[in-house]
Amino acid sequence: MSTHVSKRLAAGASMPAPGDNVLINTQEAVHAALQRLGYNDTIYEVLKEPIRVLTVRIPIRMDNGEVEVFTGYRAQHNDAIGPTKGGIRFHPNVTLDEVKALSIWMSIKCGIFNLPYGGAKGGIVCDPRSMSIHEQERLARGYVRAVSQIVGPAKDIPAPDVYTNPQIMAWMYDEYSRIREYDSPNFITGKPLVLGGSRGREQATALGVCIAMREAAKTRDQHISDLRVLIQGFGNVGSNTARILYEMGAKVVGISDAAGGLYDENGLDIPKLLEERDSFGMVTPHYKNVISNDEFLVQPCDVLIPAALENQITENNAHDIQASIIVEAANGPTTPAADEILKQRNILLVPDVVANAGGVTVSYFEWVQNSQGWYWTEEEVNSRMEQMMVESVHNILKTARRYQVSTRLAAYMVGIRPFAEAMRWRGWV
């Protein structure tokens, strides 16, 4: 990273959200946070890359009898605090750099929420939408066999991610238990309830987003019932966010999916839209008055929640966004250039590593429950998660004010500090 870039970021400029080069942008974020905290570059050299990365090749016999070989990855960012933790995604665009960067993000989230984990991430280059259920099962089990030596309840605990779900976690759990020859429910989280999953896990990320939004609004003396909300994306997180906010009394004036968006200044009928939504999060094909996703992002609202893909808020539209608060439910929805524009416009941003960390927090709860053999009610899960979310959001806002930095830089500062300190105490640096 250039000296110019380092000095600009350390001085408190807006942090880069992941763009086209996701790993470099994430490394710059970590470097700037460590500099602002006064740590030396030796610590950065350790934290800029995962301590361990495994690349595997997984031969799978397909339904037509042919053998296809898939590439998979598992990155473990840092285990100075405890075992690593992170999801496994099935996606055709999985890359090694993406998996590395996502493992660093997971460390930041764990650090912000004081979870006893380092970050990890896994991925398989595949398109599960074109695979049968039997092919997906064989791939899930093959991946576990390939990485079994570096994962486990006290080493690295996987979880669901893009295009993976409780069924895939159940297959992985079963395969790991067969390899180890004993039942290991705390090996993996995001499992079905009957196999030791935690109540509240499915909606945890969305609930965390809603709590983060509520707390951010409080800092501007706004009540949730007075807020007009745009939600980009109607998948699991976006649709659950819309439902929860509707139940909390917010006016959801817009939702979108891959085909476009629906907007009504008087508020949308969210229960009706949820009934019409298909398994891929699509609902707009049922309607005629659909606007483009570009138009959608700049509609009048108080709060914008990007819950779809990365790089949605850019320098091309950041000047036109009408929201006063942005809560990032998606990973990396805001580009570095847009970050700077939003900061100049005094738009309050709750960054992704805070806003969407409800999922990993409840995954931690699942691991704890599995380890103890004692299971909590959904009310207990939600209450514990809410307490941690409220504390974390306000800690980030307080840090941003104290150091006069952007909320994104503040989040990275809070998240990376525990790893720097743990490495120092262990004598690694």
Residue pairs with C-beta under 8 A, 6 or more apart in sequence:
1 24
1 27
1 28
1 31
5 28
6 28
6 31
6 32
6 35
9 15
9 16
9 28
9 29
9 31
9 32
9 35
9 409
10 32
10 35
10 36
12 36
12 403
12 404
12 405
12 406
12 409
13 340
13 406
13 409
14 336
14 339
14 340
14 342
14 343
14 406
14 408
14 409
15 29
15 32
15 33
15 336
15 339
15 351
15 406
15 408
15 409
15 412
16 25
16 28
16 29
16 335
16 336
16 339
17 25
17 310
17 328
17 332
17 333
17 334
17 335
17 336
17 338
17 339
17 351
17 352
17 408
18 25
18 26
18 101
18 310
18 311
18 331
18 332
19 25
19 310
19 311
19 332
19 335
19 336
20 311
21 97
22 97
22 98
22 101
22 310
22 332
23 97
23 98
23 100
23 101
25 101
25 336
26 101
26 104
26 105
27 48
27 104
29 408
29 409
29 412
30 44
30 47
30 48
30 104
30 412
30 416
31 44
31 48
32 409
32 412
33 409
33 412
33 413
33 415
33 416
34 43
34 44
34 47
34 416
34 420
36 403
36 405
36 409
36 413
37 413
37 416
37 417
37 420
39 420
42 429
43 420
43 423
43 424
43 429
46 78
46 423
46 428
46 429
47 77
47 78
47 104
47 107
47 416
47 419
47 420
49 100
50 75
50 76
50 77
50 78
50 100
50 103
50 104
50 120
51 76
51 77
51 78
51 79
52 75
52 76
52 150
53 73
53 74
53 75
53 76
53 96
53 99
53 100
54 73
54 74
54 75
54 147
54 150
55 71
55 72
55 73
55 96
56 71
56 72
56 73
56 74
56 143
56 146
56 147
57 69
57 70
57 71
57 72
57 146
58 69
58 70
58 71
58 72
58 124
58 139
58 142
58 143
58 146
59 67
59 68
59 69
59 70
59 142
60 67
60 68
60 69
60 70
60 135
60 138
60 139
60 142
61 67
61 138
62 68
62 135
63 132
63 134
63 135
70 124
70 125
70 126
70 139
70 142
71 124
71 125
72 122
72 123
72 124
72 125
72 143
72 146
72 147
73 94
73 96
73 99
73 121
73 122
73 123
73 124
74 99
74 120
74 121
74 122
74 147
74 150
74 151
74 156
75 96
75 99
75 100
75 102
75 103
75 120
75 121
75 122
76 84
76 103
76 118
76 119
76 120
76 150
76 156
77 84
77 100
77 103
77 104
77 106
77 107
77 118
77 119
77 120
78 84
78 107
78 118
78 119
78 419
78 423
79 118
80 118
80 419
80 422
80 423
80 426
80 428
81 110
81 111
81 116
81 117
81 118
81 418
81 419
81 422
82 116
82 117
82 118
83 116
83 117
83 118
83 152
83 153
83 154
83 155
83 156
83 157
84 103
84 106
84 117
84 118
84 119
84 120
84 155
84 156
84 157
85 106
85 110
85 115
85 117
85 118
85 119
85 120
85 156
85 157
85 159
85 360
85 363
85 364
85 367
86 102
86 103
86 106
86 119
86 120
86 121
86 122
86 156
86 158
86 159
86 161
86 360
87 102
87 121
87 122
87 158
87 159
87 160
87 161
87 162
87 164
87 190
88 121
88 122
88 123
88 124
88 143
88 158
88 159
88 160
88 161
88 164
88 168
88 172
89 121
89 122
89 123
89 124
89 161
89 162
89 163
89 164
90 123
90 124
90 126
90 127
90 128
90 136
90 139
90 162
90 163
90 164
90 168
91 123
91 124
91 125
91 126
91 127
91 162
91 163
92 125
92 126
92 127
93 125
94 123
94 124
94 125
98 123
99 121
99 122
99 123
100 121
102 119
102 121
102 331
103 119
103 120
103 121
104 119
105 119
105 121
105 331
105 352
105 353
106 117
106 118
106 119
106 120
106 121
106 360
107 118
107 119
107 415
107 416
107 419
108 119
108 353
108 411
108 412
108 415
108 416
109 115
109 119
109 353
109 354
109 357
109 360
109 415
110 116
110 117
110 118
110 119
110 360
110 415
111 414
111 415
111 416
111 417
111 418
111 419
112 353
112 354
112 357
112 392
112 395
112 396
112 411
112 414
112 415
113 357
113 360
113 361
113 364
113 388
113 392
114 388
114 418
115 360
115 361
115 364
116 364
117 157
117 360
117 364
118 419
120 156
120 157
120 158
121 161
122 143
122 147
122 158
122 161
123 161
124 139
124 143
126 139
128 136
128 163
128 164
129 163
131 139
136 168
137 168
137 171
140 164
140 168
140 171
140 172
140 175
141 171
141 172
141 174
141 175
143 172
144 151
144 172
144 175
144 176
144 179
145 175
145 179
148 176
148 179
150 156
151 157
151 158
151 176
151 187
152 176
152 180
152 184
152 187
153 184
153 186
153 187
153 367
153 370
153 371
157 186
157 187
157 188
157 189
157 363
157 367
158 169
158 172
158 187
158 188
158 189
159 169
159 188
159 189
159 190
159 359
159 360
159 363
160 166
160 168
160 169
160 190
164 190
165 190
166 190
166 191
166 192
166 197
167 192
169 188
169 189
169 190
169 191
169 192
170 191
170 192
170 195
172 188
173 184
173 185
173 187
173 188
173 191
173 195
176 184
176 187
176 188
177 183
177 184
177 187
185 191
185 195
185 196
185 370
186 196
186 367
186 370
186 371
189 197
189 198
189 201
189 363
189 364
189 366
189 367
189 370
190 197
190 201
190 363
190 366
191 197
191 366
193 199
196 366
196 369
196 370
197 366
198 362
198 363
198 365
198 366
198 369
198 375
198 376
198 381
199 375
199 376
199 377
199 378
199 381
200 207
200 362
200 378
200 381
200 382
200 385
201 359
201 362
201 363
201 366
201 381
202 236
202 240
203 240
203 244
204 358
204 359
204 361
204 362
204 363
204 381
204 385
205 236
205 237
205 240
205 329
205 356
205 358
205 359
206 236
206 237
206 238
206 239
206 240
206 241
206 243
206 244
206 329
206 358
207 240
207 244
207 358
207 382
207 385
207 386
208 355
208 356
208 357
208 358
208 359
208 361
208 385
208 389
209 237
209 241
209 305
209 307
209 327
209 329
209 355
209 356
209 358
210 241
210 244
210 245
210 248
211 358
211 385
211 386
211 389
211 390
211 393
212 327
212 350
212 354
212 355
212 389
212 393
213 224
213 227
213 229
213 245
213 303
213 305
213 325
213 327
213 350
213 355
214 224
214 248
215 389
215 390
215 393
215 394
216 325
216 327
216 348
216 350
216 393
216 397
217 223
217 224
217 227
217 302
217 303
217 325
219 348
219 397
220 324
220 325
220 348
222 302
224 245
224 248
224 249
224 250
225 248
225 249
225 250
226 302
227 250
227 251
227 302
227 303
228 250
228 251
228 253
228 265
228 267
228 300
228 301
228 302
228 303
229 245
229 250
229 251
229 252
229 253
229 254
229 301
229 302
229 303
229 304
229 305
230 253
230 254
230 255
230 263
230 296
230 297
230 299
230 301
230 303
230 304
230 305
230 323
231 238
231 241
231 242
231 245
231 252
231 254
231 255
231 256
231 305
231 307
231 329
232 238
232 255
232 256
232 261
232 293
232 296
232 297
232 304
232 305
232 306
232 307
232 308
232 312
232 330
232 333
233 256
233 257
233 281
233 306
233 307
233 308
233 309
233 329
233 330
234 242
234 255
234 256
234 257
234 273
234 277
234 281
234 282
234 283
235 280
235 281
235 307
235 308
236 281
237 307
237 329
237 330
237 356
238 255
238 281
238 305
238 307
238 308
238 329
239 274
239 277
239 281
241 305
241 307
241 329
242 252
242 255
242 270
242 273
242 274
243 270
243 271
243 274
245 252
246 252
246 270
246 271
250 303
251 266
251 267
252 267
252 268
252 270
253 263
253 264
253 265
253 266
253 267
253 268
253 299
253 300
253 301
254 261
254 262
254 263
254 264
254 268
254 296
254 299
254 301
255 261
255 262
255 268
255 270
255 273
255 283
256 262
256 284
256 293
256 296
256 308
257 281
257 282
257 283
257 284
258 281
258 282
258 308
259 282
259 284
259 285
259 290
260 284
260 290
260 291
260 292
260 293
260 296
261 284
261 290
261 291
261 292
261 293
261 295
261 296
261 299
262 268
262 273
262 283
262 284
262 287
262 289
262 290
262 291
263 291
263 296
263 299
265 300
273 283
276 283
276 286
277 283
284 290
291 299
293 312
294 317
297 304
297 306
297 312
297 313
297 317
297 321
298 317
298 320
298 321
298 322
299 322
300 322
301 322
301 323
302 323
302 324
302 325
303 323
303 324
303 325
303 326
303 327
304 313
304 321
304 323
304 325
304 326
304 327
305 326
305 327
305 328
305 329
306 312
306 313
306 326
306 328
306 329
306 330
306 333
306 334
307 329
307 330
308 330
308 333
309 330
309 333
310 330
310 331
310 332
310 333
311 332
311 333
311 334
311 335
312 330
312 333
312 334
313 321
313 326
313 333
313 334
313 335
313 338
313 342
314 335
314 337
314 338
315 335
315 337
315 338
315 341
317 338
318 337
318 338
318 341
318 342
318 345
319 341
319 345
321 342
321 347
323 347
324 347
324 348
325 347
325 348
325 349
325 350
326 334
326 342
326 347
326 348
326 349
326 350
327 350
327 355
328 334
328 349
328 350
328 351
328 352
328 355
328 356
329 352
329 355
329 356
330 352
330 356
331 352
331 356
332 352
333 352
334 342
334 349
339 349
339 406
339 408
342 349
343 349
343 406
348 407
349 406
349 407
349 408
350 393
350 396
350 407
351 396
351 407
351 408
351 411
353 411
353 412
353 415
354 392
354 393
354 396
354 411
357 389
357 392
358 385
358 389
361 385
361 388
361 389
362 381
362 385
365 376
365 381
365 384
365 385
369 375
369 376
376 384
395 414
396 407
396 410
396 411
396 414
397 407
397 410
399 405
399 410
399 413
399 414
400 406
400 407
400 409
400 410
403 409
403 410
403 413
405 413
420 429
423 429
